[in-house]
Amino acid sequence: MKAKKAKKAQSTAAPLLLYGATQLVTMRGGNVARRSAAMRDVGLIEDGAVLISGGKIVAVGTTDELHKDAWLKQNKRRVEEIDCSGLVLIPGFVDSHTHTVFTAPRLIDFEKRIAGASYEEIAEAGGGIRSSIAGVRGAPESGLAALALDAFDRMMEHGTTTIEAKSGYGLSVDAELKSLRAIKLAASEFAGTIVPTLLGAHVPPPEFRERPDEYVKIICEEMIPKAARGKLARFVDVFCERGAFTLKQTERIFEAATEHKMRIRAHIGQLSETKLASLLRFQPVSLDHLDFVGDADVRQLAKSEVVATLVPGANYFLATEAYAPARKLIDAGVAVALATDFNPGSSPMLSMPFALSLACTQMKMSPAEALAASTINGAASLALADRKGSIEVGKDADIALFELDDYREIAYWFGDNRCVGVVVNGVPLDDDVA
Ligand SMILES: [Zn+2]
C-alpha cells in the first residue's frame, strides 16, 4: 500500500478503467441502507468493469458494455487501465465503529480475562477503559496522530476505505479535544475518508467517579460546544450501560449534541438491555452493539431509519456467551451494519474480512448480508450512503480488490488477508495491481 503517495496523487489522477473483474460486487440499490431480502442482493456482475473520472464512478457494467462506452472510446488514450482478471472487486469497506486513539495494548487485562475475570471485574480493579486514560493524557497530539494513522493504514490493507474514529480515552476537555485533533491530523495524511466522533462519554473518569453528573455537565457545557465550534467531530457518542452512563445522562448528552447540530450514535445493549424508546426520539443515526435488545425494540428499530451496528469482534475477544441477534434484526427488517469496534480492551481487530467471518459463523448472517452490512449499511450508519458503500454512478470511487474468484471467499478464508489493493477516490493504491 502506498497511501501517502496516493494522497498527493489525487489531484492529478487520470481517468481509470478497471476491467475484466472475475466478479464485480456493486451493492447497487441506491443511497439507502439495505434491509431484509435486499441485503442478500449484492448486484453481482461477472467480467465486470468500472469507469472512473474525477474520483467518481461514471460507468459500471460488463467489460464488453464499457468498451462500447462512447466517452471511453474518445478518451481511450488518457485513460489508465487495470486488468482485474482473477480479482473480486467490492465497494471499499466502511468501518463505522472504531476507537483508534489510544497508546498501548491492554495485555494485563488480556491475561486476567483468560484467567477468568469478567469485563466488569477488570474495570472495577482499575483496568478496562480507565487504564488507557493516562497514556492518552500524557501523549503529544502528534504521537496520537501517528498511532491512529498506522491503524488507518493497516485497516486499508484489509480493504477498508472509510473509517469512523472516536475519541474516548482522554476523558477530560483537553484530552478529548486533543484526541479529536489527532484524528484530524491523521485524516489529513490518510488516503481514505475518516469520520470523527466525540466519545467524551465513554466512562466517567476516575476523578469524577463519585460525581458522574458533574462530568456529564462538563461534556454538555464544554466538550460538545468546543468540539462543535472547532468542527472536530461529526457525531457525539455515548456508552449507555451500567458502569458507564445512565439513560438519563445519555439523554442529557444527546440534547446538548442536538443543540450544537451534531448527529448522534450510542453504544447500547452490550452488557444489559436498555429500553430504546426514549433514545429513538433523538433520531440517532446508529445504535451499536445491541447484544441485548427486546422484541418490541426490534420492531421499533425496523420502522426507523436507525442503523443497528453490530460488532462481533468484541463478542469474540471477550468470549461472550451470545452474539447480537443479527438474524432476528435482519428478518424483522432492521438495517444492520457491521464494524470492527477496533479498540485496545475488547476488540483489537483491524480487519473487516474477519468481522465478516464472525458475522457469518457466529451470527448466522449470509456472506451477502455481511457484505451489505459492511459496505452500504456501514455508509448509512455514518450518514454517507449518498457517497459511499456501493459501486454506482455518481458515487466516490472507493473500491477494494481481492485476489479471489468468489466474493463469499472474503468471509471464508478467515485469518488470511486476500485484499491486494484499493482504489480510493479513483486512485489505485497498490503498484502490484496497477
Ligand atoms: Zn465501541
Residues whose N, C-alpha, C, O or C-beta is under 5 A from the ligand:
A	BS01	ZN	D341
